[in-house]
Amino acid sequence: MKREFGIIGYPLHQSASPAFFNKKFADEGIDACYLPFEIADINELPRILDEHKELCGFNVTIPYKLDVMKFLEAMSDEAKGIMAVNVVKVTRDKEGRAHLTGYNSDVIGFTRSLEPLTKGRHTKALILGTGGVSKAVAYSLRSLGIDYILVSRTQSSGAIAYSDLTPEIMHTHTLVVNCTPLGMVGHGVDKCPEIPYELLTDRHLLYDVVYNPEETLFLQKGAERGAATKSGYEMWYLQALASWEIWNSI
C-alpha cells in the first residue's frame, strides 16, 4: 500500500508542503503521497486517522501546533521544552489503532538557518508574537545564547506590547524575528507587525518565519532602513527535511 503523509491546519492554501513532498516522492521514486487536510476544528483529526489507515505522519501548522498535543501519547524532548508540535509520527498497533508522537522541527529549521547569520553579531532579540512558532524560536535563541523579549499586541506577564518598544530597546535588540502570520498569503500580504521601523539601522537583522511570499512587507520595510533581512523559506525547507527524517526514523 502507498504510504500517506500530510498536513493539518486552517487555512492551507498558502502551504507549499504538498507540492514539495509530492515532487520529492516523484523525483526519488518513493511510493507515497502527501495530502492537505484542511480542518476547521482540531477534533476532526480522529476522523482523518480513521479514514486514512496508511497515514504515517503529518505536519501541523496554524492554528493547531498547541491544540494537537491533546491527541499525543508522547513528545520529543524539544517538543516538551517548547510546548508546541509541528510534526507528528503515526504508528499503528495490531488492532489498527493509531498512536501519535509529537516533535518540533521548527526549532531545527530555525536554528540551522539563523546560526550562520549571528556569529556573535546579535546578542539580543525581539520575538514578535507568542504563538507556537514563537516558542520554537525562543527555544532556539536560548540554545544559541541570545537573550530575547517577547512582543505582542497587548502587554502580559510574559510579553511587552508593541507600544512599549522604546528607542533603547530597538537599539540594543538588533535581531527581530517575526513569528506572526502577518504578511503571509491568506493573512494579509499588505500587513506587518507594528514595530517602529524608523528606528531600524544597518546593524539590525530582520528574520521572518513567513515563507510565502518570500519578501514580506516586514522585510521590505526593514530593507528600506538598511537592515539585513532573511526570509523563512530556508527555515521551512530545513524543517521539511527534518520532518521526513522523523517519519522514517525507527
C-alpha positions as CSV (number, residue, x, y, z in Angstrom):
1,M,0.0,0.0,0.0
2,K,1.1,3.5,-0.8
3,R,2.2,5.4,2.3
4,E,0.5,8.6,3.1
5,F,1.7,11.8,4.7
6,G,0.0,15.2,5.1
7,I,-0.5,18.4,6.8
8,I,-3.3,19.7,9.1
9,G,-4.2,23.3,9.5
10,Y,-6.7,26.0,8.6
11,P,-6.4,27.5,6.1
12,L,-3.9,25.6,3.9
13,H,-4.0,27.2,0.5
14,Q,-0.7,29.0,1.4
15,S,1.1,25.8,2.3
16,A,4.0,24.7,0.0
17,S,4.3,21.4,1.7
18,P,2.1,19.2,-0.5
19,A,3.8,20.4,-3.7
20,F,7.3,20.0,-2.1
21,F,6.8,16.5,-0.8
22,N,4.9,15.1,-3.8
23,K,7.7,16.4,-6.1
24,K,10.2,14.8,-3.8
25,F,8.3,11.5,-3.9
26,A,8.1,11.6,-7.7
27,D,11.7,12.6,-8.2
28,E,13.1,9.9,-5.8
29,G,10.7,7.1,-6.8
30,I,9.1,7.0,-3.4
31,D,5.8,5.2,-3.3
32,A,4.0,7.8,-1.2
33,C,1.7,10.8,-1.4
34,Y,1.3,13.9,0.7
35,L,-2.2,15.3,1.3
36,P,-3.6,18.6,2.7
37,F,-6.1,18.1,5.5
38,E,-7.8,21.5,5.9
39,I,-9.9,21.2,9.0
40,A,-11.8,23.9,10.7
41,D,-11.7,22.0,14.1
42,I,-8.8,20.0,15.6
43,N,-11.4,17.5,16.8
44,E,-11.7,16.3,13.2
45,L,-8.3,14.7,13.5
46,P,-9.6,11.3,14.7
47,R,-11.8,11.1,11.6
48,I,-8.8,11.7,9.4
49,L,-6.8,8.9,11.2
50,D,-9.8,6.6,10.8
51,E,-10.3,7.3,7.1
52,H,-6.6,7.2,6.2
53,K,-5.2,3.9,7.5
54,E,-1.9,4.4,5.6
55,L,-1.2,7.8,7.1
56,C,2.3,7.5,8.6
57,G,2.9,11.1,9.7
58,F,1.8,14.7,9.2
59,N,2.8,18.2,9.7
60,V,0.9,20.7,11.8
61,T,0.5,24.3,11.0
62,I,-1.6,27.3,12.1
63,P,-3.6,27.2,14.3
64,Y,-3.1,23.7,15.7
65,K,0.5,23.5,17.0
66,L,-0.7,23.6,20.6
67,D,-4.1,22.0,20.2
68,V,-2.8,18.8,18.6
69,M,-1.0,17.9,21.8
70,K,-4.1,16.6,23.4
71,F,-4.1,13.7,20.9
72,L,-0.5,12.7,21.5
73,E,0.8,9.8,23.6
74,A,4.4,11.0,23.6
75,M,6.5,14.0,22.7
76,S,10.2,14.6,22.0
77,D,12.3,16.5,24.5
78,E,12.3,19.5,22.2
79,A,8.5,19.5,21.8
80,K,8.1,19.2,25.6
81,G,10.5,22.1,26.1
82,I,8.8,24.3,23.5
83,M,5.3,23.0,24.2
84,A,4.4,23.2,20.5
85,V,4.3,20.5,17.9
86,N,4.6,20.7,14.1
87,V,5.4,17.1,13.2
88,V,3.5,14.0,14.2
89,K,4.6,10.5,13.6
90,V,1.8,7.9,13.3
91,T,2.3,4.2,14.3
92,R,-0.5,1.6,14.5
93,D,-0.9,-1.4,16.7
94,K,-2.1,-4.9,15.7
95,E,-5.7,-3.7,16.0
96,G,-5.0,-0.8,13.7
97,R,-5.3,1.9,16.4
98,A,-3.3,5.0,15.7
99,H,-0.6,6.1,18.2
100,L,0.8,9.6,17.8
101,T,4.1,11.0,18.8
102,G,4.8,14.8,18.6
103,Y,8.0,16.5,17.5
104,N,9.1,20.1,16.7
105,S,11.1,20.5,13.5
106,D,10.6,24.3,13.5
107,V,13.4,24.6,16.1
108,I,15.7,22.5,13.9
109,G,15.0,24.6,10.8
110,F,15.2,28.0,12.5
111,T,18.5,27.2,14.4
112,R,20.2,25.8,11.3
113,S,19.1,28.8,9.2
114,L,19.9,31.5,11.8
115,E,23.2,30.3,13.3
116,P,25.4,31.3,10.3
117,L,23.9,34.8,10.4
118,T,24.7,35.6,14.0
119,K,28.2,34.5,14.9
120,G,28.2,36.9,17.9
121,R,26.8,39.8,15.9
122,H,23.4,39.6,17.6
123,T,23.2,39.0,21.3
124,K,19.6,40.4,22.0
125,A,16.5,39.7,20.1
126,L,12.8,40.7,19.8
127,I,10.3,37.9,19.1
128,L,7.2,39.2,17.6
129,G,4.2,37.1,18.5
130,T,3.5,34.5,21.2
131,G,2.1,31.5,19.3
132,G,3.5,28.1,18.6
133,V,6.4,29.1,16.3
134,S,7.5,31.8,18.7
135,K,8.0,29.1,21.3
136,A,10.3,27.2,18.9
137,V,12.2,30.4,18.1
138,A,12.6,31.2,21.8
139,Y,13.9,27.7,22.5
140,S,16.4,28.1,19.6
141,L,17.6,31.5,20.8
142,R,18.2,30.2,24.3
143,S,20.3,27.4,22.8
144,L,22.4,30.0,20.9
145,G,22.9,32.2,23.9
146,I,20.8,35.0,22.6
147,D,18.6,37.0,25.1
148,Y,15.1,37.9,23.9
149,I,12.0,39.8,24.7
150,L,8.6,38.6,23.6
151,V,6.4,41.3,21.9
152,S,2.7,41.1,21.4
153,R,-0.3,43.3,20.6
154,T,-1.1,43.5,24.3
155,Q,1.1,43.5,27.3
156,S,1.1,40.4,29.5
157,S,3.2,38.8,32.3
158,G,5.5,37.3,29.6
159,A,5.5,39.9,26.8
160,I,5.6,43.6,26.3
161,A,3.3,45.4,23.8
162,Y,4.4,46.9,20.5
163,S,3.8,50.3,22.0
164,D,6.4,49.6,24.7
165,L,9.2,49.4,22.1
166,T,11.5,52.3,23.1
167,P,14.5,53.6,21.1
168,E,16.7,52.0,23.7
169,I,15.2,48.6,23.2
170,M,15.3,48.9,19.5
171,H,19.0,49.9,19.7
172,T,20.1,47.0,21.8
173,H,17.9,44.3,20.3
174,T,19.3,44.0,16.8
175,L,17.7,40.7,15.9
176,V,14.0,41.0,15.2
177,V,12.1,37.8,14.4
178,N,8.5,37.9,13.1
179,C,6.6,34.9,14.4
180,T,3.2,36.2,13.5
181,P,1.3,35.3,10.3
182,L,1.1,38.9,9.3
183,G,2.3,39.3,5.7
184,M,1.5,35.6,4.8
185,V,-0.6,34.7,1.8
186,G,-4.1,34.3,3.3
187,H,-3.3,36.5,6.3
188,G,-2.9,39.9,4.7
189,V,0.2,40.3,2.4
190,D,-0.2,44.1,2.9
191,K,0.2,43.8,6.7
192,C,3.2,43.7,9.0
193,P,3.9,43.9,12.8
194,E,3.6,47.4,14.2
195,I,7.2,47.9,15.3
196,P,8.9,51.4,15.0
197,Y,10.6,50.7,11.6
198,E,12.1,54.2,11.6
199,L,14.4,53.0,14.5
200,L,16.0,50.2,12.4
201,T,19.5,50.6,11.2
202,D,22.1,48.6,9.2
203,R,23.0,46.9,12.5
204,H,19.7,45.1,12.5
205,L,18.7,41.7,11.1
206,L,15.0,41.1,10.4
207,Y,14.1,37.4,10.2
208,D,10.6,36.5,9.0
209,V,9.4,32.9,9.6
210,V,6.8,33.5,6.9
211,Y,8.0,32.0,3.6
212,N,5.1,32.7,1.3
213,P,5.7,35.3,-0.1
214,E,9.5,35.2,0.3
215,E,9.7,39.0,0.7
216,T,7.0,40.2,3.1
217,L,6.2,43.8,3.9
218,F,8.0,43.3,7.2
219,L,11.2,42.5,5.3
220,Q,10.7,45.3,2.8
221,K,10.3,47.9,5.4
222,G,13.5,46.6,7.2
223,A,15.5,46.7,3.9
224,E,14.4,50.3,3.3
225,R,16.2,51.2,6.6
226,G,19.3,49.3,5.6
227,A,18.7,46.3,7.8
228,A,19.7,42.8,6.7
229,T,16.8,40.5,6.0
230,K,16.1,36.8,6.0
231,S,13.0,35.0,4.6
232,G,11.5,32.0,6.3
233,Y,11.9,29.8,3.2
234,E,15.2,28.2,4.3
235,M,13.8,27.5,7.7
236,W,10.7,25.9,6.1
237,Y,12.9,23.8,3.7
238,L,15.1,22.6,6.5
239,Q,12.2,21.7,8.8
240,A,10.5,19.9,6.0
241,L,13.7,17.7,5.5
242,A,13.7,17.2,9.3
243,S,10.1,16.0,9.2
244,W,11.0,13.4,6.6
245,E,13.8,12.2,8.8
246,I,11.5,11.9,11.8
247,W,8.8,10.0,9.9
248,N,11.4,7.5,8.6
249,S,13.2,7.0,12.0
250,I,12.7,3.7,13.8
